[in-house]
Amino acid sequence: MNHSDDSIEMLLRRQFEGHVADDGFTERVMESIPARRRRAAWPIWTGVTLGIAACGWCIADLPHTPWRNALDGAMSTGTMAALFAAAGISLLACCWALAEADDR
């Protein structure tokens, strides 16, 4: 709730203290409301599985292309990105190992 809602709530509570007599109307309405139906989970998991499979099928060859280019001697943007990523991951692993060694 925001500030204006809080002030309205405070004014209403100051005006109407206690319970509003409704001859059991609220209880009857709450009892007549049907229980919430449980959603089936299989459509969500089917969609997630199909989405993952479609993404995997589309990018299956993508990780191999820069390495093939590097072995052929063609330095493309993808090749450079893959080499920098491998170097960065190696450097981060080295820094992490050194930080863990200092803690002991």
C-alpha positions as CSV (number, residue, x, y, z in Angstrom):
1,M,0.0,0.0,0.0
2,N,1.2,3.5,-0.7
3,H,0.9,6.6,1.4
4,S,-2.6,7.7,0.2
5,D,-3.9,4.1,0.7
6,D,-2.6,4.2,4.3
7,S,-4.3,7.5,5.0
8,I,-7.6,6.3,3.5
9,E,-7.3,3.0,5.5
10,M,-6.7,5.0,8.7
11,L,-9.7,7.3,8.1
12,L,-12.0,4.3,7.4
13,R,-10.9,2.5,10.5
14,R,-11.5,5.6,12.6
15,Q,-15.0,6.0,11.2
16,F,-16.1,2.3,11.3
17,E,-14.7,0.6,14.4
18,G,-15.6,-3.1,14.8
19,H,-17.5,-5.6,12.6
20,V,-20.1,-4.6,10.1
21,A,-23.3,-6.6,10.7
22,D,-24.3,-8.5,7.5
23,D,-26.4,-11.3,8.9
24,G,-23.8,-13.9,7.9
25,F,-23.7,-12.8,4.2
26,T,-19.9,-12.8,4.1
27,E,-19.7,-16.3,5.5
28,R,-22.3,-17.6,3.1
29,V,-20.4,-16.1,0.1
30,M,-17.1,-17.5,1.3
31,E,-18.6,-20.9,1.7
32,S,-20.2,-20.8,-1.8
33,I,-16.9,-20.0,-3.5
34,P,-15.6,-23.2,-5.2
35,A,-12.2,-24.5,-4.2
36,R,-9.3,-23.3,-6.4
37,R,-8.6,-25.8,-9.2
38,R,-5.0,-27.2,-9.3
39,R,-3.3,-26.4,-12.6
40,A,-1.9,-29.2,-14.6
41,A,1.9,-29.0,-14.7
42,W,2.5,-31.1,-17.8
43,P,1.8,-28.3,-20.4
44,I,4.5,-26.1,-18.7
45,W,7.1,-28.9,-18.6
46,T,6.3,-30.0,-22.1
47,G,6.8,-26.4,-23.4
48,V,10.0,-26.0,-21.4
49,T,11.3,-29.4,-22.8
50,L,10.4,-28.5,-26.4
51,G,11.9,-25.1,-26.0
52,I,15.2,-26.5,-24.7
53,A,15.3,-29.1,-27.5
54,A,14.6,-26.5,-30.2
55,C,17.3,-24.2,-28.8
56,G,19.8,-27.1,-28.6
57,W,19.0,-28.1,-32.1
58,C,19.5,-24.6,-33.4
59,I,22.8,-23.9,-31.7
60,A,24.3,-27.5,-31.7
61,D,27.0,-26.6,-34.2
62,L,27.7,-23.1,-32.9
63,P,30.4,-24.0,-30.2
64,H,32.4,-26.0,-32.7
65,T,32.6,-23.4,-35.5
66,P,35.2,-21.1,-33.8
67,W,37.4,-24.0,-32.9
68,R,37.3,-25.3,-36.5
69,N,38.1,-21.9,-37.8
70,A,41.1,-21.6,-35.4
71,L,42.4,-24.9,-36.5
72,D,42.1,-23.8,-40.1
73,G,44.0,-20.6,-39.3
74,A,41.0,-18.3,-40.0
75,M,40.7,-15.8,-37.2
76,S,37.1,-14.8,-37.3
77,T,35.2,-12.8,-34.6
78,G,33.8,-16.0,-33.2
79,T,37.2,-17.6,-33.0
80,M,38.6,-14.6,-31.2
81,A,35.6,-14.5,-28.8
82,A,36.0,-18.2,-28.0
83,L,39.8,-17.9,-27.4
84,F,39.3,-14.8,-25.1
85,A,36.5,-16.7,-23.3
86,A,38.7,-19.7,-22.7
87,A,41.6,-17.4,-21.5
88,G,39.2,-15.5,-19.2
89,I,37.8,-18.6,-17.7
90,S,41.3,-20.0,-17.1
91,L,42.4,-16.7,-15.5
92,L,39.3,-16.6,-13.3
93,A,39.9,-20.2,-12.2
94,C,43.5,-19.4,-11.4
95,C,42.4,-16.3,-9.3
96,W,39.8,-18.3,-7.5
97,A,42.3,-21.1,-6.7
98,L,44.8,-18.4,-5.3
99,A,42.0,-16.8,-3.2
100,E,41.0,-20.1,-1.8
101,A,44.7,-21.0,-1.0
102,D,45.1,-17.7,0.9
103,D,42.0,-18.5,3.1
104,R,43.6,-21.6,4.5
